[in-house]
Every structure is written in structure tokens, then in C-alpha cells.
Amino acid sequence: MVEADRMRVSVIGTGYLGATTAACLAELGFEVLGLDVDEAKIEMLRSGRVPFFEPGLAPLVASGLESGRLRFTTSFAEAAEFADLHLICVGTPQKDESGAADLSYVNSAVDRLAPHLTRPSVVVGRSTVPVGTAATLAARLAALAPAGAEAELGWSPEFLREGFGVEDTLRPNRIVLGTDSPRVEKAVRALWHRQVDEGIPFLVTDLQTAELVKVAANAFLATKISFINAMAEVSEVAGADVIQLAEALSFDDRIGGKFLGPGLGFGGGCLPKDIRAFMARADELGVEPALSFLREVDAINQRRRARTIDIARQLIGGGFAGSRVAVLGAAFKPNSDDIRDSPALDVAATIASLGAQVTVYDPAALERAREAHPELNYADSMRGAVADADVVLLLTEWAEFREADPEELGGLVARRRIVDGRNALDPTFWRASGWTYRALGRQ
């Protein structure tokens, strides 16, 4: 393996994970070749345009292109010839109603790269996969590559948060690598040598443990979110305040305050599909009862959407037909344009199907939302969205919405009614401006 600063890297897949990984590695000084089968996406990246919203990423792509350290291609042969280390960063979406992960993109990446690996090579997966996948892919790689057993595979799961992808890549909280190969370990240590020198933990495990780390982490986070939302259900009936409850729990250092934000629940391209894939894999392994609790975690999360709709229906008198509803938020979380399994868009589309005229505004996700839900109306500003609304729903907690002036918006709406689906607003402040304020888990 070449010296760390001269190691060349290919990144297979240029979605949220791959494009961010490629640009950050170029920023760290590596020569990087990003690869994707989507020619349109590659052309965008070659021109310095990022096909999705991720804070801080576009400047890094531009810098990498200008320095020559970052290039993009659609050729697996070029990537094999160029790189010393290949990172697999393709998606593993939910396959069907079973919840199982679709591994076709991962399998295709190995199948198309392997025949071009004529010299000793290291391939490292970063995608989230069911436990047992890496061992199968390692055998597949060795069988298909001309280099044979000299083409080695390891697995190093990513822990990126959308909206913080650049920060999490450059300054991860831990690096996990599944391998029993000294050569694979040496390559990955070389990739992150600056981070390791700064004290970032570097954990080497077997392949199966590395695969489990990511899905176990997501399962735990999803459970914590659904736990506080279950407490919100209880609080509403019991007359308690879930925000005060969450604050009290947060002072217990065994629990902590992170991911104890009650509200509309989680969405996106990771948590929902990962916990479902985890359950599906447990069933295949014959240990389904061990993860049966995740079915209720998923169910609680889905009920939050229905409850938000119920609260809005109550506010406008029991039915949506003929009403005007403003929805603030389309992305599944702030600082992202990702609408995959977005609770906000799910609620908006459901209310529209019940007869309301729904107008949506989001600072970053409007284009994607229009493509996915053309039946909805869209506004180019928060003011435009709330104009003449009978009820306003805050469903993604962008700073623009959290900092909104209730007096200003009050002069635009038909009725001062708001459902705070993220518990992001100060109810006292909004009620003082004449708004009827409702939120999940609060009176």
C-alpha cells in the first residue's frame, strides 16, 4: 500500500454519502475519483453543482475540482486503474413491504468493479447493510477479480447525519472497521490518519460486528425518539406536559437529553428503512423476538403523523373539506432537502386527500417535493404559504420557522391557529399574539 498522503481513492456512488465522502477526502489532500452510473449526476458534479442540499458541501466540491484532487467518472475500469482504495457508498433502500434491504446496488458495485481489479486491491463498504452481507461480498469479490484473494474487502459503516455530513466526515466521533486483514486495516488507517492522530477512536472488529454497529445505533436512536413520543401520548391524556417531562429526564446522565425531542417523529432515508431491514434480517436469522420491540417503535412513529392530522382537524372544526391549510416544512429534517419518508409531506398529502387546499413551503426541499407530490400547492416563501390559511402546521423545524414573528404571520392568515408538530415554538409567546396553539404531548 502506498504512503497515506499519496493514496488514491475511488468512491462508488455519489449520493448523500458518496459525494460528501469524496469531497471531504479531497479536502484532506487525497486524490479522489467519484464514480456513479447516473451520467446526469456525474455531469452536474463535474460542473461543480451538487445534486442535493448539504450545508458546506458545494464549496468543498468546487475546491476539489479546482485543485484537481477531485474528479468524477462513470467508468469502473477507470476507477480500478486509478485507485488504491475503493469505497462503496451506494444506497440500500427498503426493498418491499417485508422491510428487507435492497442490496442490488451494493451487489452491482462489486460485480462491476471486481473484473477490473488486476492488482492487489482494497475495497471497503460504507453502506448500511444487513449483518452477513460483507462476508458474502468478500467471497464474491475474490471470485470475480483477476487479482483473486489479493482483492480484499472490509466494512467501515458511516455515521453521517444529514445536514452535518461535512462535519461528521471530517471530524467523526468514531471510526469502525470490520476486517481481519492487516492490509485492509493499514489502508483505512491511512485514510483517516489525521483523525486518528487527533484522538478519534478507531475500532477494529470482525465484519459482522461492524455491520451491526450502524443498524444497532439507528435502532437505539429510533427507540429513544419513539419512547418520548409514547410519553407524549400519555401526557396528552393525563394532562401532563411532555416538554417538561423530557427536560426532567435529560438531567439523568444515564438518559441524557439528545433525541428526547417529542414531536412528529423521524423520517428520512436511514432510520425508518434501517429498523425495518434490521427486523427483516433478524427474522431470517431466526431471532425475530429479539427485535420485536422495534415494531412498536415504528408504530409509535407512524401514529404521530395521524395524531398531528387529528389535532389540525379539531382546530378547524372537525373536517378539512374546503379549508386552507399551510404546511411549513417538506424535508424530513432541517438543513436538508431530503424528502424520503418525510413526515411533513406525508401529513400534507393526507390532509389534501381529505379535501383541504394545502400549500407547502420549505427553504430547501420545494423542487423535490413538487416532483413527488404535484397534487399539493407550493409557495416560495413562508408568508406566501400562510396567506389566508385557516390553520398553520409547523412540521419541519427550520430556524426560519422557529424564529417567525407571530404578529407578522397573524396579519396574513385567515385564522390564528397553529399546530406545532415539532414543539419548536414558545406557546406562551404565540398565545399572547392571539394564536390558538396546539402541540403534540402538551395541553
N, C-alpha and C positions, 0 to 999 in steps of 0.2 A: 504494500500500500504506500502511495506517495505521501510526502510530508503534508501536514494539515493545511497549511496556507496555499498549497498548490493542488489540493484535491479538487477534482471537478465533479459536479453533482448534476444528475438529471432528476427532475420532479415530474412524475407521471400523473397527470390530472391537474387542471388549473382552475378548479372551483375555489370556494372559500379557503379551504385548507391548502391546496396546492399553490395557488397564486401567492398567498401570503407567505408560505414557506419559501418559495423561490425568491421572492423579492427580499425577504429578510436575510436569507443566506448570501445573496449578492451584496447586501449592505454590510454583512460581516466579512466580506472580502473574497468569497468563493466565486469561481466561475460556475454559472448555473445555466442549465438548459431546461426550460419548461416545455412539457410535451402534452398535447391534447389531440384527440381525434376530431374535435369540433373546429373546423377551419375558420369559421367566422369568429369564434372566441380568440383563436390564435392571432388572427389579423388585428383584432382590437388591441390585444396586449402588445403586439409588435409596434403599434402606433402610440403606445403609452396610455391607452384607455383601459380602465378596469371595468369589467362587465357586471360589477355589483358594487354596493356601497360598503366600504370598510374604512373607518377613520384612520388616516395616516398612511394608507397603502399606496394610493396613487403617486405621491411624491417619491416613495421608495422604488416603484416600478420605473418611473421616469429617470431616477438617478442611476438605477441598474442598467437601463438601456443606454444612457449617455456614456457611462463608464465602459461599456462593452462587456461587463461581467454577467449581464443577464440577456439571454436570448430565448426565443420560442420557436418551436417546430411541431410538425405533425408526423415526423419520421422516427419510427422506433429504431431503424438502422442507424440513423444519425446519433440518437441518444446513446445507443450501445457503444458506438465508436468513440463518442465524446467523453463519457463519464466513467469515473472510478467507483462511484456510489450512486445507486438508483433508489429513489424514494417513491413508494406507491402511495398516492394521495387521492385516489378516486372515491366516489361515493358508494355507500352501501344502503340504499333506500329500503323501505319496507316493501316486501315482495307482493303480498296479497293479504287477504283477511286473516290468515293464520298469524300474521305479525312477523314471520320469518324474514331475515335479511336477504336481500337480493345481492348475491355475490358475483353476478355476471360481469360487472365492471372490473372487479379485482381479478377474476379468473382471466378475463380478456387481456388485462395489462400484463400478466405473467406470460400468457400464451403468445402474445405479440412481441414481447421483449426477448424472451428466452432464446429463440432461434438465432438471434444476432449476437449472443454473448459467446464470443470465441476465445476470450481470455479470462483469467480468474476475475470474478466479479462479486460485488456485494450488493444485494437487493434487500431493502428494509421497508416493510409495510408500516404505514402510519394510519391507515384507515381503521375504522371501528368494525371489527368482525366477530362472529361467534367463536367461542373457545373451541379449539381444534382445527380452525381454518388454516393457521400458519403452518402447522406440520404437514398438512396435505399439500399446500402450495410449495413448501420446501422440496418435497419429493417431486412434484410436478416440474419445478424449475430445473432441478438437476437432470431430470429425464429428457427435457426438451432442449436444454442448452448444449451447444457443441463443447463447451468447457466442462460439462458433466458436473461432478461433485465439487469442482472449483467454482461453480456458481452457487453461492451460499445465500441463504435468506434468514433474516432476523425480523423481529417485530418490535416497533417502538411507538406506542399509541400517542396520539396528540391529545392535548388538554386545552385547546384554544376555546376562548369564549368569543362569540361573535360580538363585534363592537370593541373588542380588546385584543383582536388577533395579532396585531403587530407587537404589542407589549408582551403578550403571552408567548410569542415565538422568540423574541429577543431576550426575555427575562422570565423563563418558565419557573414554576415553583418546584418542579422535579422533572427528571428525565428517567424514563423506564425503558429498558431494553431486554427483550426476550431472546436469548441465544445461548448456545454452548460452544460457539466458535470464537476463538481468540481473534481471528481476522475480522469478523463482523464487529466484535466489541471495539477493536482498535479503530476501525473506520468511524463508528458512531461517536466514540470519544473524541476523535479528531474533529468531527463535525461540530461538536459543542464544547471544544476545549476551552474557549473563553468563559463560557458559563460555568463549567466545572471548576476552572481556576478561581472564579468568584464565589465558590462555595455552594452552587446549586447541587442538590443531592442527585447522584447518578446511581440508579439501582439496576443491577443485572439479575434477571430471573430466567426461568425456563419460558418457552414460548407460550404455554397455556396460562401461566400466571400473568404475563404481560398482556395477553388478550383480555383477561378478566379484570384487570385494573380499571380500564376505561369504562366498561359496562357496569362494573360494581360501583364506581364513583357516580355515574349518572343515575343508577338506581337509587343510591343513597340520597342524592340531591332531590330527585323526584319525590322520594318518600318524605323528605323534610318539608318540601313545598306543600304536598298534599296533606301532611299532618296538620299544618297550621290552617289550611283551608277546611279541614274537617272540624277544627276548633271554631272556625268562623261559622260553620253550620250550627254548631251547638250554641255559640254565643248569640246568634240571631234569635233563637227560640228562647233561650234562658234570660235574655235581656242584658247580656254582658257586652263588653267592648273588646273585640279581638285584637285591636291595635295595642291597647293597654296590656292585654294578656301576653302578646308577643314580646313587648318590651320587658315585662317582668321575667319571662322565660330567658331572655337574652343575657341577663346578668349571671345566669348559671353557666360557669365556664365549661361544663360538660355538654351544654346545648349550644350556646353561642347565638348570635343574632343573625348570622348570614343565612339567607334562604328561608327566613321566617317572615317574609312579606306576604300577608294574606291578600287575595285578590282573584283575578280572572284565571290564574293558573298558567302552566307552562305550555309552550308550543315549540315550533322550530323544527329544524332538520335533525336534531340529536335526541333529546330526552324522550319524546313520545315513541319514536321508532326504535330507539335503543332498548327501552324497557320491554317493549313487545317482542323484539328479537331475542332478548335475554330469556324471557319466559318460554318462547318457542324452542330455544336451544335446550333449556332445562327439561322440557317435555321430551325432546329427542334423547336426552341422556338418561331419562328415567328418574329425574329428581324434581319433577314438576311441583310437588308440595313445598319444596324449599323456597320457591319464589311465588307461591300462590298469593301472598300479600300484595304483590305488585299489581294484581288485577284490580284490587280495591284502590290502590294508588292511582291507577289510570282512570277508574270510575269516578273517584272524587274529583279529579282534574276535569273530566268532561262535565260533571254536574255544575261546576262553577259557571260554565257558559250558559247552561239552562237557567240557573238562578239569576244571572245578570239580566237575561231577557225577561224573566218574571218580574223583577224589580222595575224595569223600564215600563212594562205593561201596566203595572199597578199605578205608576206615576201618571200615566196618561189616561187613566180611567177604565182600564180593562181590555182594550183592544187596539191593535195597531192600524187597522184599516183607515186610510185617508189621512194618517198622521205624517208629520215631517220629523225625521229623526236624524240628528247629526252624530256621526261617529268620528271621534278623534283618535286616529291610530289605525294602521293597516299591518305594519310589520309585527312580528311576534314579540319583539322587544325593541327598546330604543337603540339608537346608534347602529341600525342595521336596516337593509331593505329586504330582508328575508321574510317571505310570507308563507313559507312551508308550515302547514298545520297551525296557522295563525289564529289564536282565539278571537282576536279582534275582527278579522274578516269572517270567521265562522258566525259570530254573533250578528254582524252586519247583514250577511246573506240570509240568515234565518229570519231576521226581522223584516227584511224586504219581502221574503216569501210569504209573510203573514199580512201583507198589504200596505206596509209603510213605504213612504218615499224616503230612501236612505241616502244621505250624502256623506262621503268619506273624505277626510284629509289626513295625510301623513307627510312629514317633511322629506322622506327619502323613498318610500315604497309605492308611490302612486302609479308609476308605469307598470310595475309588476302586478299590482292589484287590478288595474284596468284590464290587463290581459287575462287574469284568472277569473275575474268577476265583472264582465261587461254589463251585467244587469243592474249594477249599482251606479249611483251618481257620484261624481268626484268634484272636489273643489281644489283650487290651487292655493288656498290659504285657510287658516283657522277661522278667520272672520267670514269667509265665503261659505264655509261648511255650516256654521251655526245660524246663518241668516234665516229668520222666520221659523226656527226649529221649535217643535213642541217639547222636545226633550233632547238633552245632550248626553252622550255616553263617552267618557274618557276610558279608552281601552288599551292604549299603549302609552307608557309614562315618559314620553319625551319631555325634555326640560321646557320646551316652548309651551306645553300644556300645563305642566306643574306651576309655571310662573305666570299663567294667564291672569288678567285683571277681571275679576267677576263683574265689576261695574261696567267695564267696556263691553264685555260679551253680553251683559244683561240688556244693553240697549239695542242689541241685534236680534235676539231670539224672540219668538212669539210668546213663550212661557219660560220662566226662570226655573227650570227643573234639570238636575244633573245627576247622573249615575256615575259614581267614581269607581270604575271597575278595578282600579289598581291601588286604592287607598293612598293616592298621591297628593291629595289636596287637604287643606285645613278646613274642616267642616264649619268651624265657628266663623271663620273669615267669610266663607261663601254664604252662610245663612244670614250673616249681618248685612249682606248685599241683597237680601230678598230672595235668595235661591232656595228651593226645596232640594235638599241634599240627601242622597242615599248612597250607601256603600255596602259591600259585602262584609258581613260579620259585625256590623255596627247598627245601633238604633238610629 
